[in-house]
């Protein structure tokens, strides 16, 4: 899965207003964290996560590991200690999906 520049731009616009729903900390990656990330992606498709890790290299490495464990997740953007992630869910609830809500609100189908 690879997003176009236009899609990434649109998702960054949506993501700007989102609050982080999952926090990746120095404690590392647990089964519960991966499950919570997958639940959030299934519900919302586009989510923001907080990277509560002091060192930039450690943040990047742990984020890559988390994405590998979650599988099929596209990183839209990483700024500082925040990452914007996307995974398409064809069966997403339009009331929960940040992407569907945005598209419906802006008249796109």
N, C-alpha and C positions, 0 to 999 in steps of 0.2 A: 504494500500500500504506500503510495507516495502522493503527497498533496501538491497541487499546483501553487504557484506564487499567489495567484488570486484567491485560492481557498485559504491559504495561510494568512493572507491579509484580512480576509473576512473573519476568520477565526480569532485572530489577534484583536480585532475590533470587538467581537463578542466577549472574549476572555478578559478584556480590560475591566469589565464591570463585575467579574466573578470573584468570589472569595474562595480561598483554598479550602478544599473539602477533605484532604488527606495530608498528613504530615509525615515526612521521612526524616527520622532523627538519627543521632549518633548511635542509638540502640541497634540499628541495622534493620534488616528486612526479615519480617516474620511471616508466617502463613496468614496470620490475621491481617497484616498490612496489605499483602497481595490480594486477599479476599476483599478487603475494603476498597482497594483501588479498582478491582474488577467490577464490584457492585456499583461504584460511583460512575465508572465509564459506561456500564450497561444502562444505567438510569439516565445519565446526562450527556453522554457521548463526548462532550467537550468539558474538561475540568481543569482546575488550577490546583496544584499541590505545593505545599510549603516544604522547603528543603532546610531543615533546622540543623545544619551541619556547618561548623565553622570554616573549615578549609575548602577552598574552591575545588581542588583536585579530588578530594574525598567526596564532595557533593556530586561532581560529575561521574565518578566511578560508581557511587551508590545508585545514582539515578539510572545509569546504564544497566546495572544489575537488576534493578526493580523493573525496568521496561522489558528486559529479557525474560524475567520470571512471569510477568503479566502476559506477554506475548501479543503481537499484532497491535501495538500502540504506536501512534505517530507523535513525536514531539514537535509541537508547533513552534514553541519559543521557550527559551530559558532566559530569565533576567534576574541576576543576583540570586536570591534564595527562593525564587518562585519559578515553577515550570508549568507550561500550558500543554496539556496532553489531549489527544483525540483518538477515539476508536469508533468507527461507524457501527451502529446497531440498527439493522433494517427493521427490527421489531420494537424500536424505542417508543416509549410512551410520549406522545407529543406534548403532554402537559409537563413532563419532567425534562425532556431533552433541551439543552441550551441551544442547540443548533436549530431544531424544529421551531422552538418558540421564536427565535430570531427571524427565521425565514417566514414564518406565518405573520409575524408582526410587520415585516417589511414587504409583504406581498409577493414573496418568491415561492415557487412550488418546485 
